[in-house]
Amino acid sequence: MSKKVKTILTILISLLLVITVVIGGFFAIFPMKPKVEIKSAQERIENKSEIFVASYNTAAPWGNLLEGTYTTRRMHLWANQINNILPDSLGVQEINSFWVEDLKEMLPQYAYYGVKRGGDENEQKSEMNGIYYLKDKFNLLESDTFWISETPETESKYENAGCYRICSYVVLENKATGFTYIHMNTHFDNSSVEAQNLGGKLVVEYAEKLTQKYENAPIVITGDFNQYSDGESVKALADKGYTNANGGDKTPTYHGWGENSHAEPIDYIFVKDFTASDYKVHSDTNTKTDISDHYMISAKLNVK
């Protein structure tokens, strides 16, 4: 072997060692699969005086390897965050089947209902607006999904919307007390104001049908509305007597991977026949990187 070849090999081996050390150091700081600490939900199950709900846009398909926000890492961080608060029910947006499948082991306290919205280019981007609920606390009385379009009963897209949009709901009955409430969860379009406004109208219509069917059961509506509080979709709920759980709190809920911290909320928890308290925007994650481009929001609810 010539001296020149040996020199080249030495340089290549050195570079390989440097790359290995750099990659190892990167994943030591930003592990691919951070450990998930599964916690007991027994205290929440035994709490009969209040309902604790949350809403979270997961941004499941997205993320950046170099910034440590790749989807697998964030999924584990996300599961830890849910384990730390353990809501009774949780509305999620931008979650896909990969997350749902893996989260079964990380969130064993929960059952899940969700339907793919349709029209997505691949499985990774196939969004569901699902709802997690504590399976040992609640019976599922009903679940269904409708589309934010002119034909809500069939998989369809509003003409000017950027993509298919849906609203899913569950009707939950406390196994111990029989107390029943409705949780609706949605994600309005990001490119069409008309589609957003139609979303508000349809959600109200379906909510009224459900409350009539279940004898005026209290209802919670969660979701990413992609509108500020002065938007027509938000007003549609307020005009029908729904209370915004944030109580006028202007803390941003969308931060765009840390690049947008001055906007108003676009994620909401609306309630009817509930009194909301302790509303919170969960911006204090302390995870070195962003879990999503949105913050989770939560609130405690008591029957009026």
C-alpha positions in Angstrom: 0.0 0.0 0.0 1.4 3.3 -1.0 2.1 6.2 1.4 -0.5 8.3 -0.4 -3.2 5.7 0.0 -2.3 5.2 3.7 -2.6 8.9 4.2 -6.0 9.0 2.6 -7.2 6.1 4.6 -6.0 7.7 7.8 -7.9 10.9 7.0 -11.0 9.0 6.2 -10.9 6.9 9.4 -10.3 10.1 11.4 -13.3 11.8 9.7 -15.4 8.8 10.4 -14.4 8.8 14.1 -15.2 12.5 14.3 -18.6 12.0 12.7 -19.4 9.1 15.0 -18.5 11.2 18.0 -20.6 14.1 16.8 -23.6 11.9 16.0 -23.3 10.1 19.3 -23.1 13.4 21.2 -26.2 14.7 19.3 -28.3 11.7 20.2 -27.1 11.8 23.8 -28.5 15.3 24.0 -31.5 14.7 21.9 -32.3 10.9 22.2 -34.4 9.3 19.5 -36.7 7.7 22.1 -36.6 9.5 25.5 -37.8 7.3 28.3 -41.6 7.5 29.0 -42.7 7.3 32.6 -46.1 5.8 32.7 -48.1 7.1 35.6 -51.3 5.8 37.3 -54.5 7.6 36.6 -56.2 6.3 39.7 -56.5 9.7 41.4 -58.1 11.1 38.3 -60.4 8.1 38.0 -61.7 8.5 41.5 -62.2 12.3 41.1 -66.0 12.7 40.7 -66.2 16.4 41.2 -64.6 17.7 38.1 -63.6 16.9 34.5 -60.1 17.8 33.4 -59.8 18.2 29.6 -57.0 19.2 27.2 -56.4 20.0 23.6 -53.2 19.5 21.7 -52.1 19.9 18.1 -49.3 17.2 17.9 -47.8 18.2 14.5 -47.1 14.4 14.2 -45.8 14.3 10.6 -43.4 17.2 11.0 -40.1 18.0 12.7 -36.4 18.5 11.9 -33.7 16.0 12.6 -31.0 18.7 13.0 -33.1 20.6 15.5 -33.9 17.6 17.5 -37.6 17.8 16.7 -37.9 14.6 14.6 -41.2 13.0 15.0 -40.1 9.9 17.0 -38.4 11.9 19.7 -41.3 14.3 20.0 -43.8 11.5 20.3 -42.0 10.2 23.4 -41.8 13.7 24.9 -45.4 14.2 24.1 -46.4 11.0 25.9 -44.4 12.1 28.9 -46.3 15.4 28.9 -49.6 13.7 28.8 -48.6 11.3 31.6 -47.7 14.3 33.7 -51.2 15.7 33.7 -53.5 12.8 32.8 -56.6 14.6 31.5 -60.0 12.8 31.6 -60.3 13.4 27.9 -57.9 14.9 25.4 -58.6 16.2 21.9 -55.7 15.9 19.5 -55.1 17.4 16.1 -52.6 16.4 13.4 -52.0 13.0 14.9 -51.4 10.1 12.5 -51.7 6.3 12.7 -48.0 5.9 13.5 -48.3 7.9 16.6 -51.6 6.3 17.6 -50.1 2.8 17.3 -47.0 3.5 19.3 -48.8 5.6 21.9 -50.8 2.5 22.9 -47.8 1.4 25.0 -47.0 4.9 26.3 -50.5 5.8 27.3 -52.1 2.5 28.5 -54.5 4.4 30.7 -56.4 5.6 27.6 -58.7 4.4 24.9 -58.7 6.3 21.6 -61.3 7.2 18.9 -60.3 8.8 15.7 -61.0 8.6 11.9 -58.7 9.6 9.1 -59.9 12.7 7.4 -59.0 11.5 3.8 -57.4 13.2 0.9 -53.8 13.0 2.3 -50.9 12.1 0.1 -49.5 9.4 2.4 -50.0 7.6 5.7 -47.5 9.9 7.6 -49.7 13.0 6.8 -53.0 11.2 7.2 -54.5 13.3 9.9 -57.0 12.4 12.6 -58.7 14.7 15.1 -59.0 11.9 17.7 -60.0 11.9 21.3 -58.2 10.0 24.1 -60.2 9.2 27.3 -59.5 7.3 30.5 -60.8 3.8 29.7 -61.2 2.7 33.3 -63.3 5.8 34.1 -65.6 6.1 31.2 -67.9 4.0 29.0 -68.1 5.1 25.4 -71.7 5.6 24.6 -71.3 7.0 21.1 -68.6 8.1 18.7 -68.7 9.5 15.2 -67.1 11.9 12.7 -68.4 14.5 10.2 -66.6 16.5 7.5 -66.3 20.2 7.3 -67.9 20.5 3.9 -71.2 20.9 2.1 -71.7 17.2 2.5 -70.6 16.5 6.1 -71.9 12.9 6.3 -69.5 11.7 3.6 -65.7 12.0 3.2 -65.4 15.3 1.4 -63.6 18.6 1.2 -65.0 22.2 1.1 -64.4 23.6 -2.3 -61.9 26.3 -1.4 -60.3 24.5 1.6 -56.6 23.5 1.6 -57.4 19.9 2.6 -60.1 17.7 4.0 -61.2 18.7 7.5 -63.2 16.8 10.1 -64.8 17.0 13.6 -64.8 13.8 15.7 -66.8 13.4 18.9 -67.3 10.9 21.8 -70.1 10.6 24.4 -68.6 9.5 27.7 -70.3 8.0 30.7 -68.6 7.8 34.1 -68.7 4.1 35.1 -69.1 4.9 38.7 -71.7 7.7 38.7 -73.4 7.7 35.3 -72.4 11.3 34.7 -72.3 11.8 30.9 -70.6 14.5 28.8 -69.8 15.1 25.2 -66.4 15.9 23.8 -66.1 17.2 20.3 -62.7 17.8 18.7 -61.8 19.5 15.4 -59.2 21.3 13.3 -60.4 24.0 10.9 -58.8 24.8 7.6 -55.6 26.9 7.6 -56.1 28.5 4.1 -59.8 29.2 3.7 -61.7 31.6 6.0 -64.9 30.4 4.4 -64.1 26.8 5.4 -63.2 27.9 8.9 -66.5 29.7 9.3 -68.4 26.7 7.9 -66.6 24.7 10.5 -68.0 26.8 13.4 -71.5 26.6 12.0 -71.4 22.8 11.5 -69.9 22.1 15.0 -72.7 24.2 16.6 -75.4 22.3 14.6 -74.0 18.9 15.5 -73.5 19.9 19.1 -77.1 21.0 19.5 -78.3 17.6 18.1 -76.1 15.7 20.5 -77.2 17.7 23.6 -80.8 17.1 22.7 -80.2 13.4 22.2 -78.4 13.1 25.6 -80.8 15.3 27.6 -78.7 18.4 27.7 -75.5 16.7 28.7 -72.7 19.2 29.3 -70.4 19.5 26.3 -66.8 20.5 25.6 -65.5 21.5 22.2 -61.7 21.5 21.6 -59.6 22.2 18.6 -57.3 24.2 16.5 -59.6 26.8 14.9 -56.9 28.7 12.9 -58.7 31.9 13.9 -58.3 34.5 16.6 -61.1 35.2 19.0 -62.7 37.7 16.7 -63.1 35.1 13.9 -66.5 34.1 12.8 -66.0 30.4 13.7 -65.3 31.4 17.3 -68.2 33.8 17.4 -70.5 31.1 16.1 -69.9 29.2 19.4 -70.1 32.3 21.6 -73.4 33.3 20.0 -74.9 29.9 21.0 -73.9 30.2 24.6 -70.6 28.4 24.6 -68.0 29.8 27.0 -64.3 30.1 26.0 -62.4 28.4 28.8 -59.4 30.8 28.4 -61.5 33.6 29.9 -59.9 36.2 27.5 -56.3 34.9 28.1 -54.3 36.1 25.1 -51.3 33.7 25.7 -50.3 32.3 22.2 -51.1 28.7 21.6 -49.3 28.4 18.3 -45.6 29.3 18.3 -44.4 27.9 15.0 -41.4 25.9 16.4 -40.4 28.8 18.7 -40.6 31.5 15.9 -43.9 33.1 16.7 -44.5 34.1 20.3 -46.6 37.2 20.0 -49.8 36.0 18.3 -53.2 35.4 19.9 -54.6 32.0 20.7 -55.9 29.9 17.8 -56.5 26.7 19.9 -59.6 26.6 22.1 -61.6 24.8 24.8 -65.3 25.8 24.6 -67.8 24.5 27.1 -71.6 24.6 27.7 -73.2 23.7 31.0 -69.7 23.4 32.5 -67.9 26.1 34.5 -64.3 26.3 33.5 -61.4 27.1 35.7 -57.6 26.8 35.9 -57.1 27.3 32.2 -53.5 26.8 31.2 -51.2 27.1 28.2 -48.5 24.4 28.7 -45.5 26.3 27.5 -43.2 25.2 30.3 -42.1 21.9 28.8 -38.3 22.0 29.7 -37.5 19.4 27.0 -34.6 21.2 25.2 -36.6 21.2 22.0 -40.2 21.9 21.0 -42.7 19.0 21.4 -44.9 20.6 18.7 -45.5 23.9 16.9 -48.4 24.4 19.3 -48.7 24.3 23.0 -51.2 22.1 24.8 -54.0 23.8 26.6 -56.1 22.5 29.4 -58.9 23.4 31.8 -60.8 22.0 34.8 -64.6 21.8 34.3 -67.4 21.6 36.9 -71.1 21.0 36.1 -73.1 24.3 36.5 
